[in-house]
Structures are given as C-alpha cells and as structure tokens.
Amino acid sequence: EDDANRLGEKVILREQVKELFNEKYGEALGLNRPVLVPYKLIRDSPDAVEVTGLPDDIPFRNPNTYDIHRLEKILKAREHVRMVIINQLQPFAEVSNDAKVPGESEAEEATLLPRGD
C-alpha cells in the first residue's frame, strides 16, 4: 500500500513540475500563460534554453525522467526556477514550411495594397 501511495504521490509531483516548467517556459516566451515545453527540441538543441534555479545536482529535462526526491527538490526551489530562451526553437516542419514559400510575405502585402481601379 505504501508503494501505491508513493507512486500516486510521484504522479502528482511530476504533474506539478510539468506545470511549473510550462509556466516558466511561457514566461520566457513573454506570454502570461503556460506553454508546453518542447522537451525533445530542447534535448536536440540544449543551448537553446537556459534554465537556472534548479537544485545543483538536478539537470533540466523532461519531468518524467526524475525520481520522486528530485521532483520534491525542484518544487521546493520553484520560486528560483527561471528559463531564458537563447535561440528560438521551431519544430522542423515549421522551418521547412517557411523555407518552401520564400515570397509569401510580399504576396500578402500585395493583396493588402489598393489596386488602383
């Protein structure tokens, strides 16, 4: 029964850490709302986001990978956790879409101009 209680507690703590990280990521983006942290993109580009305020022995990563003790330590330090976006992260699909249509903004501007009829 104790194991079941600890497991339930770990699930709750993990969700709280996810919410904390989403909140801090939203702040880092300049928004006043939580934003889902793109953990895979950050893992692939670790220099893109700087996370400070975590306890010294805890690296920033997806909360699913932390044990219960690390989750507790992160939540105790919640007031100190900060994120700074160093390089804007974009999913590959968005980047390739932007690259596909280089003249799109000029085309949009042209449709906004009066046609002189």
DSSP file (Angstrom, degrees, kcal/mol; ACC not computed):
  #  RESIDUE AA STRUCTURE BP1 BP2  ACC     N-H-->O    O-->H-N    N-H-->O    O-->H-N    TCO  KAPPA ALPHA  PHI   PSI    X-CA   Y-CA   Z-CA
    1    1 A E     >        0   0    0      0, 0.0     4,-2.4     0, 0.0     5,-0.2   0.000 360.0 360.0 360.0 -39.7    0.0    0.0    0.0
    2    2 A D  H  >  +     0   0    0      1,-0.2     4,-2.7     2,-0.2     5,-0.2   0.906 360.0  52.1 -60.1 -41.1    2.9    2.4    0.8
    3    3 A D  H  > S+     0   0    0      1,-0.2     4,-2.5     2,-0.2    -1,-0.2   0.907 109.0  49.8 -61.0 -41.8    4.3    1.7   -2.7
    4    4 A A  H  > S+     0   0    0      2,-0.2     4,-2.4     1,-0.2    -1,-0.2   0.902 111.2  49.2 -64.1 -40.9    1.0    2.6   -4.2
    5    5 A N  H  X S+     0   0    0     -4,-2.4     4,-2.4     2,-0.2    -2,-0.2   0.914 111.7  48.2 -64.3 -42.6    0.8    5.8   -2.2
    6    6 A R  H  X S+     0   0    0     -4,-2.7     4,-2.6     2,-0.2    -2,-0.2   0.890 110.9  51.4 -65.3 -38.8    4.3    6.8   -3.2
    7    7 A L  H  X S+     0   0    0     -4,-2.5     4,-2.2     2,-0.2    -2,-0.2   0.928 111.2  47.3 -63.5 -44.8    3.5    6.0   -6.9
    8    8 A G  H  X S+     0   0    0     -4,-2.4     4,-2.0     1,-0.2    -2,-0.2   0.895 112.5  50.2 -61.4 -40.6    0.4    8.2   -6.7
    9    9 A E  H  X S+     0   0    0     -4,-2.4     4,-2.9     1,-0.2    -2,-0.2   0.896 108.4  52.5 -64.4 -40.6    2.4   10.9   -5.0
   10   10 A K  H  X S+     0   0    0     -4,-2.6     4,-2.8     2,-0.2    -2,-0.2   0.902 108.0  51.2 -62.8 -41.2    5.1   10.7   -7.7
   11   11 A V  H  X S+     0   0    0     -4,-2.2     4,-2.0     2,-0.2    -1,-0.2   0.919 112.7  46.1 -61.1 -44.1    2.5   11.1  -10.4
   12   12 A I  H  X S+     0   0    0     -4,-2.0     4,-2.2     2,-0.2    -2,-0.2   0.931 113.8  47.7 -65.2 -46.7    1.1   14.2   -8.7
   13   13 A L  H  X S+     0   0    0     -4,-2.9     4,-2.4     1,-0.2    -2,-0.2   0.904 110.0  53.3 -61.6 -41.5    4.6   15.7   -8.1
   14   14 A R  H  X S+     0   0    0     -4,-2.8     4,-2.5     1,-0.2    -1,-0.2   0.917 109.1  48.7 -60.5 -43.5    5.5   15.0  -11.8
   15   15 A E  H  X S+     0   0    0     -4,-2.0     4,-2.5     1,-0.2    -1,-0.2   0.890 110.4  51.8 -63.7 -38.6    2.4   16.9  -12.9
   16   16 A Q  H  X S+     0   0    0     -4,-2.2     4,-2.3     2,-0.2    -2,-0.2   0.892 110.7  47.5 -65.1 -39.3    3.3   19.8  -10.6
   17   17 A V  H  X S+     0   0    0     -4,-2.4     4,-2.9     2,-0.2     5,-0.2   0.905 111.0  51.7 -68.6 -40.7    6.8   20.0  -12.0
   18   18 A K  H  X S+     0   0    0     -4,-2.5     4,-2.7     2,-0.2    -2,-0.2   0.931 111.0  48.1 -59.1 -44.9    5.4   19.9  -15.6
   19   19 A E  H  X S+     0   0    0     -4,-2.5     4,-2.5     2,-0.2    -2,-0.2   0.910 111.5  50.5 -61.7 -42.5    3.1   22.7  -14.7
   20   20 A L  H  X S+     0   0    0     -4,-2.3     4,-2.5     2,-0.2    -2,-0.2   0.947 112.6  45.4 -59.9 -50.1    6.0   24.7  -13.2
   21   21 A F  H  X S+     0   0    0     -4,-2.9     4,-2.4     1,-0.2    -2,-0.2   0.891 112.8  50.9 -63.4 -39.8    8.2   24.2  -16.3
   22   22 A N  H  X S+     0   0    0     -4,-2.7     4,-2.4    -5,-0.2    13,-2.1   0.904 111.1  49.2 -62.7 -41.1    5.3   25.1  -18.6
   23   23 A E  H  X S+     0   0    0     -4,-2.5     4,-2.1    11,-0.3    -2,-0.2   0.934 113.4  45.3 -62.1 -47.4    4.7   28.3  -16.6
   24   24 A K  H  X S+     0   0    0     -4,-2.5     4,-2.2     2,-0.2    59,-0.3   0.848 112.0  52.1 -67.9 -34.4    8.3   29.3  -16.7
   25   25 A Y  H  X S+     0   0    0     -4,-2.4     4,-1.6    10,-0.2    -1,-0.2   0.908 108.7  50.6 -68.1 -41.7    8.6   28.5  -20.4
   26   26 A G  H  <>S+     0   0    0     -4,-2.4     5,-2.7     9,-0.2     4,-0.3   0.909 111.0  48.9 -60.4 -42.7    5.6   30.7  -21.1
   27   27 A E  H ><5S+     0   0    0     -4,-2.1     3,-1.6     1,-0.2    -2,-0.2   0.908 107.9  54.3 -61.7 -42.2    7.2   33.5  -19.1
   28   28 A A  H 3<5S+     0   0    0     -4,-2.2    57,-0.4     1,-0.3    -1,-0.2   0.825 106.7  51.9 -62.9 -31.0   10.4   33.0  -21.1
   29   29 A L  T 3<5S-     0   0    0     -4,-1.6    -1,-0.3     2,-0.1    -2,-0.2   0.496 121.4-110.4 -82.3  -3.4    8.5   33.4  -24.3
   30   30 A G  T < 5S+     0   0    0     -3,-1.6     2,-0.3     1,-0.3    -3,-0.2   0.677  76.5 129.5  83.8  17.8    7.0   36.7  -23.0
   31   31 A L      < -     0   0    0     -5,-2.7    -1,-0.3     2,-0.2    -2,-0.1  -0.759  61.2-135.9-105.1 152.3    3.5   35.2  -22.6
   32   32 A N  S    S+     0   0    0     -2,-0.3    -5,-0.1    -3,-0.1    -9,-0.0  -0.145  83.0  65.3 -97.3  39.6    1.3   35.4  -19.5
   33   33 A R  S    S-     0   0    0    -10,-0.1    -2,-0.2   -11,-0.1     2,-0.1  -0.987  91.9 -88.7-152.8 157.0    0.3   31.8  -19.7
   34   34 A P        -     0   0    0      0, 0.0     2,-0.4     0, 0.0   -11,-0.3  -0.403  38.3-163.8 -66.6 145.7    1.8   28.4  -19.5
   35   35 A V        -     0   0    0    -13,-2.1    -9,-0.2   -14,-0.1   -10,-0.2  -0.998  29.9-102.8-131.1 135.1    3.2   26.9  -22.8
   36   36 A L        -     0   0    0     -2,-0.4   -17,-0.1     1,-0.1   -18,-0.0  -0.351  38.2-123.7 -58.7 128.2    4.0   23.2  -23.3
   37   37 A V        -     0   0    0    -19,-0.2     2,-1.8     1,-0.1     3,-0.2  -0.604  11.7-136.4 -75.1 126.5    7.8   22.8  -23.1
   38   38 A P     >  +     0   0    0      0, 0.0     4,-2.3     0, 0.0     5,-0.2  -0.549  31.2 174.6 -83.3  77.3    9.1   21.1  -26.2
   39   39 A Y  H  > S+     0   0    0     -2,-1.8     4,-2.7     1,-0.2     5,-0.2   0.850  73.8  52.2 -55.7 -40.1   11.4   18.7  -24.3
   40   40 A K  H  > S+     0   0    0      2,-0.2     4,-2.3     1,-0.2    -1,-0.2   0.929 110.6  47.5 -65.5 -43.8   12.6   16.8  -27.4
   41   41 A L  H  > S+     0   0    0     -3,-0.2     4,-1.5     1,-0.2    -1,-0.2   0.896 113.8  48.2 -63.0 -39.3   13.5   20.0  -29.2
   42   42 A I  H  < S+     0   0    0     -4,-2.3     6,-0.2     2,-0.2    -2,-0.2   0.892 109.9  51.9 -68.4 -38.8   15.4   21.2  -26.2
   43   43 A R  H  < S+     0   0    0     -4,-2.7    -2,-0.2    -5,-0.2    -1,-0.2   0.902 112.1  46.6 -62.9 -38.9   17.2   17.9  -25.8
   44   44 A D  H  < S+     0   0    0     -4,-2.3    -1,-0.2     1,-0.3    -2,-0.2   0.763 127.2  28.6 -73.7 -25.4   18.2   18.1  -29.5
   45   45 A S  S >< S+     0   0    0     -4,-1.5     3,-2.3    -5,-0.2     4,-0.4  -0.609  70.6 171.1-132.8  71.8   19.4   21.8  -29.0
   46   46 A P  G >  S+     0   0    0      0, 0.0     3,-0.5     0, 0.0    -1,-0.1   0.714  75.7  59.3 -62.0 -20.8   20.4   22.0  -25.3
   47   47 A D  G 3  S+     0   0    0      1,-0.2     3,-0.1     3,-0.1    39,-0.1   0.518  86.3  79.9 -83.3  -3.1   21.9   25.5  -25.8
   48   48 A A  G <  S+     0   0    0     -3,-2.3    38,-3.3    -6,-0.2    39,-1.6   0.800  97.7  35.6 -74.6 -28.7   18.6   26.9  -27.0
   49   49 A V  E <   -A   85   0A   0     -3,-0.5     2,-0.5    -4,-0.4    36,-0.2  -0.990  68.0-154.7-131.5 130.6   17.1   27.3  -23.4
   50   50 A E  E     -A   84   0A   0     34,-3.1    34,-2.4    -2,-0.4     2,-0.5  -0.912  11.2-167.2-104.8 126.7   18.9   28.3  -20.3
   51   51 A V  E     +A   83   0A   0     -2,-0.5     2,-0.3    32,-0.2    32,-0.2  -0.957  10.6 176.2-115.6 123.4   17.3   27.0  -17.0
   52   52 A T  E     +A   82   0A   0     30,-2.6    30,-2.6    -2,-0.5    -2,-0.0  -0.824  51.9  46.8-120.6 162.3   18.5   28.5  -13.7
   53   53 A G  S    S+     0   0    0      1,-0.3    28,-0.2    -2,-0.3    27,-0.2   0.365  70.8 130.3  91.9  -4.7   17.4   28.0  -10.2
   54   54 A L  S    S-     0   0    0     26,-0.1    -1,-0.3    28,-0.1    20,-0.1  -0.517  74.6 -85.5 -74.5 151.4   17.2   24.2  -10.2
   55   55 A P    >   -     0   0    0      0, 0.0     3,-2.3     0, 0.0    -1,-0.1  -0.262  46.7-108.2 -54.0 146.8   19.0   22.5   -7.3
   56   56 A D  T 3  S+     0   0    0      1,-0.3    -2,-0.1    -3,-0.1    -3,-0.0   0.780 115.3  49.0 -52.0 -37.3   22.7   22.0   -8.1
   57   57 A D  T 3  S+     0   0    0      1,-0.1    -1,-0.3     2,-0.0    13,-0.0   0.304  96.6  84.2 -90.7  12.1   22.5   18.2   -8.6
   58   58 A I    <   -     0   0    0     -3,-2.3     2,-0.1    -4,-0.0    -1,-0.1  -0.928  62.6-156.9-121.9 110.7   19.5   18.3  -10.9
   59   59 A P        -     0   0    0      0, 0.0     2,-0.4     0, 0.0    -2,-0.0  -0.471  32.6-100.4 -77.1 155.5   19.8   18.9  -14.7
   60   60 A F        +     0   0    0     -9,-0.1     2,-0.3    -2,-0.1    -9,-0.0  -0.633  66.2 125.3 -76.7 128.9   16.8   20.3  -16.6
   61   61 A R        -     0   0    0     -2,-0.4     5,-0.1    -3,-0.0   -22,-0.0  -0.944  66.8 -44.4-164.2-178.1   15.0   17.6  -18.5
   62   62 A N    >   -     0   0    0     -2,-0.3     3,-2.3     1,-0.2     4,-0.3  -0.374  50.6-131.8 -59.3 128.3   11.6   16.1  -19.0
   63   63 A P  G >  S+     0   0    0      0, 0.0     3,-1.4     0, 0.0    -1,-0.2   0.720 101.2  74.7 -57.5 -21.5    9.9   15.6  -15.5
   64   64 A N  G 3  S+     0   0    0      1,-0.2    -2,-0.1   -50,-0.1   -50,-0.1   0.737  93.3  54.9 -61.8 -20.3    9.0   12.0  -16.5
   65   65 A T  G <  S+     0   0    0     -3,-2.3    -1,-0.2     2,-0.1     2,-0.2   0.558  88.7  95.8 -92.4  -8.3   12.7   11.1  -16.0
   66   66 A Y    <   -     0   0    0     -3,-1.4     2,-0.1    -4,-0.3   -52,-0.1  -0.538  69.7-129.6 -84.2 147.5   13.0   12.4  -12.4
   67   67 A D     >  -     0   0    0     -2,-0.2     4,-2.2     1,-0.1     3,-0.2  -0.407  36.8 -95.8 -83.0 172.6   12.7   10.3   -9.3
   68   68 A I  H  > S+     0   0    0      1,-0.2     4,-2.2     2,-0.2     5,-0.1   0.832 122.7  54.6 -61.9 -34.5   10.4   11.4   -6.5
   69   69 A H  H  > S+     0   0    0      2,-0.2     4,-2.2     1,-0.2    -1,-0.2   0.900 109.5  46.7 -68.9 -39.6   13.2   13.0   -4.5
   70   70 A R  H  > S+     0   0    0     -3,-0.2     4,-2.6     2,-0.2     5,-0.2   0.908 110.3  53.4 -66.9 -41.1   14.3   15.2   -7.4
   71   71 A L  H  X S+     0   0    0     -4,-2.2     4,-2.1     1,-0.2    -2,-0.2   0.926 110.1  47.9 -58.1 -44.7   10.7   16.2   -8.1
   72   72 A E  H  X S+     0   0    0     -4,-2.2     4,-1.9     1,-0.2    -1,-0.2   0.913 111.3  50.2 -62.4 -43.3   10.3   17.3   -4.4
   73   73 A K  H  X S+     0   0    0     -4,-2.2     4,-1.3     1,-0.2    -2,-0.2   0.903 109.7  50.9 -62.8 -41.2   13.6   19.3   -4.6
   74   74 A I  H  < S+     0   0    0     -4,-2.6     3,-0.3     1,-0.2    -1,-0.2   0.920 109.9  49.7 -62.5 -43.5   12.5   21.1   -7.7
   75   75 A L  H >< S+     0   0    0     -4,-2.1     3,-1.0     1,-0.2    -1,-0.2   0.848 107.3  54.3 -67.1 -32.6    9.2   22.0   -6.2
   76   76 A K  H 3< S+     0   0    0     -4,-1.9     3,-0.3     1,-0.2    -1,-0.2   0.818 113.1  43.7 -67.1 -28.4   10.9   23.4   -3.1
   77   77 A A  T >X S+     0   0    0     -4,-1.3     3,-2.5    -3,-0.3     4,-0.9   0.271  78.5 118.9 -96.8  10.4   13.0   25.6   -5.4
   78   78 A R  G X4  +     0   0    0     -3,-1.0     3,-0.6     1,-0.3    -1,-0.2   0.783  68.8  58.2 -52.1 -35.3   10.1   26.6   -7.6
   79   79 A E  G 34 S+     0   0    0     -3,-0.3    -1,-0.3     1,-0.2    -2,-0.1   0.723 109.0  46.4 -68.0 -20.2   10.5   30.4   -6.7
   80   80 A H  G <4 S+     0   0    0     -3,-2.5     2,-0.3   -27,-0.2    -1,-0.2   0.602  84.0 109.8 -98.0 -13.8   14.1   30.3   -8.0
   81   81 A V    <<  +     0   0    0     -4,-0.9     2,-0.3    -3,-0.6   -28,-0.3  -0.472  42.0 169.6 -71.8 128.9   13.5   28.5  -11.3
   82   82 A R  E     -A   52   0A   0    -30,-2.6   -30,-2.6    -2,-0.3     2,-0.4  -0.979  19.4-155.8-136.4 148.1   13.9   30.7  -14.4
   83   83 A M  E     -A   51   0A   0     -2,-0.3     2,-0.4   -59,-0.3   -32,-0.2  -0.978   5.6-170.0-124.4 141.6   14.1   29.9  -18.1
   84   84 A V  E     -A   50   0A   0    -34,-2.4   -34,-3.1    -2,-0.4     2,-0.7  -0.999  20.9-134.4-128.8 130.1   15.7   32.1  -20.8
   85   85 A I  E     +A   49   0A   0     -2,-0.4   -36,-0.3   -57,-0.4     3,-0.2  -0.754  26.4 173.3 -84.1 117.0   15.3   31.4  -24.5
   86   86 A I  S    S+     0   0    0    -38,-3.3     2,-0.4    -2,-0.7   -37,-0.2   0.895  74.5  14.1 -87.6 -50.2   18.7   31.7  -26.1
   87   87 A N  S    S-     0   0    0    -39,-1.6    -1,-0.4   -42,-0.1     2,-0.1  -0.996  90.0-110.6-127.3 132.2   17.7   30.5  -29.6
   88   88 A Q        -     0   0    0     -2,-0.4     2,-0.4    -3,-0.2   -39,-0.1  -0.401  32.9-138.1 -63.1 130.1   14.1   30.3  -30.7
   89   89 A L        +     0   0    0     -2,-0.1    -1,-0.1   -41,-0.1   -47,-0.1  -0.753  24.0 179.4 -91.7 133.8   13.1   26.6  -31.1
   90   90 A Q        -     0   0    0     -2,-0.4     5,-0.0   -49,-0.1    -2,-0.0  -0.999  32.2-113.6-133.0 136.4   11.0   25.6  -34.0
   91   91 A P    >>  -     0   0    0      0, 0.0     4,-1.8     0, 0.0     3,-0.6  -0.363  33.9-115.2 -60.3 147.9    9.7   22.2  -35.0
   92   92 A F  H 3> S+     0   0    0      1,-0.2     4,-2.7     2,-0.2     5,-0.2   0.860 113.7  60.0 -55.5 -38.9   11.4   21.0  -38.2
   93   93 A A  H 3> S+     0   0    0      1,-0.2     4,-2.1     2,-0.2    -1,-0.2   0.903 105.5  47.6 -59.2 -42.0    8.0   21.0  -40.0
   94   94 A E  H <> S+     0   0    0     -3,-0.6     4,-2.3     2,-0.2    -1,-0.2   0.914 111.1  50.9 -65.8 -41.4    7.6   24.7  -39.4
   95   95 A V  H  X S+     0   0    0     -4,-1.8     4,-2.0     1,-0.2    -2,-0.2   0.933 111.4  47.1 -62.1 -45.5   11.1   25.5  -40.5
   96   96 A S  H  X S+     0   0    0     -4,-2.7     4,-1.5     1,-0.2    -1,-0.2   0.864 110.0  53.5 -68.2 -34.0   10.6   23.6  -43.8
   97   97 A N  H  X S+     0   0    0     -4,-2.1     4,-1.0    -5,-0.2    -1,-0.2   0.925 108.9  49.1 -64.0 -42.7    7.3   25.2  -44.5
   98   98 A D  H  < S+     0   0    0     -4,-2.3     3,-0.5     1,-0.2    -2,-0.2   0.897 110.7  50.7 -61.9 -39.4    8.8   28.7  -44.1
   99   99 A A  H  < S+     0   0    0     -4,-2.0    -1,-0.2     1,-0.2    -2,-0.2   0.802 103.1  61.0 -69.5 -28.1   11.6   27.7  -46.4
  100  100 A K  H  < S+     0   0    0     -4,-1.5    -1,-0.2     1,-0.2    -2,-0.2   0.807 107.8  41.8 -69.8 -30.2    9.2   26.4  -49.1
  101  101 A V    ><  +     0   0    0     -4,-1.0     3,-1.3    -3,-0.5     4,-0.3  -0.641  63.7 162.5-121.4  73.4    7.4   29.8  -49.6
  102  102 A P  T 3  S+     0   0    0      0, 0.0     3,-0.4     0, 0.0     4,-0.2   0.833  76.3  44.6 -65.1 -32.7   10.1   32.5  -49.7
  103  103 A G  T 3> S+     0   0    0      1,-0.2     4,-2.0     2,-0.1     5,-0.2   0.235  78.9 109.4 -96.9  17.0    8.0   35.2  -51.3
  104  104 A E  H <> S+     0   0    0     -3,-1.3     4,-2.5     1,-0.2    -1,-0.2   0.890  74.7  52.3 -61.9 -42.4    4.9   34.7  -49.2
  105  105 A S  H  > S+     0   0    0     -3,-0.4     4,-2.3    -4,-0.3    -1,-0.2   0.884 109.6  49.6 -65.6 -36.6    5.2   37.9  -47.2
  106  106 A E  H  > S+     0   0    0      2,-0.2     4,-2.3     1,-0.2    -1,-0.2   0.904 110.6  50.9 -65.5 -39.4    5.5   40.0  -50.4
  107  107 A A  H  X S+     0   0    0     -4,-2.0     4,-1.5     1,-0.2    -2,-0.2   0.906 109.8  50.0 -63.8 -41.0    2.4   38.3  -51.8
  108  108 A E  H  X S+     0   0    0     -4,-2.5     4,-0.8     1,-0.2    -1,-0.2   0.917 110.3  50.2 -62.9 -42.9    0.5   39.0  -48.6
  109  109 A E  H >X S+     0   0    0     -4,-2.3     4,-1.0     1,-0.2     3,-0.9   0.901 106.5  55.9 -61.9 -40.5    1.5   42.7  -48.8
  110  110 A A  H 3< S+     0   0    0     -4,-2.3     3,-0.5     1,-0.3    -1,-0.2   0.857 103.9  53.5 -62.3 -35.2    0.4   42.9  -52.4
  111  111 A T  H 3< S+     0   0    0     -4,-1.5    -1,-0.3     1,-0.2    -2,-0.2   0.723 106.9  53.2 -73.7 -18.5   -3.1   41.7  -51.6
  112  112 A L  H << S+     0   0    0     -3,-0.9    -1,-0.2    -4,-0.8    -2,-0.2   0.677  90.8  90.8 -87.3 -18.1   -3.4   44.5  -49.0
  113  113 A L  S  < S-     0   0    0     -4,-1.0     2,-0.1    -3,-0.5    -3,-0.0  -0.518  88.5-104.8 -79.1 144.8   -2.5   47.3  -51.3
  114  114 A P        -     0   0    0      0, 0.0    -1,-0.1     0, 0.0    -2,-0.1  -0.400  24.3-137.8 -65.1 147.0   -5.3   49.1  -53.2
  115  115 A R        -     0   0    0     -4,-0.1    -2,-0.0    -2,-0.1    -3,-0.0   0.539  28.4-121.8 -89.4  -6.3   -5.4   48.0  -56.8
  116  116 A G              0   0    0      1,-0.1    -1,-0.0     0, 0.0    -3,-0.0   0.800 360.0 360.0  73.6  28.7   -5.9   51.5  -58.4
  117  117 A D              0   0    0      0, 0.0    -1,-0.1     0, 0.0     0, 0.0   0.491 360.0 360.0 -69.0 360.0   -9.2   50.5  -60.2
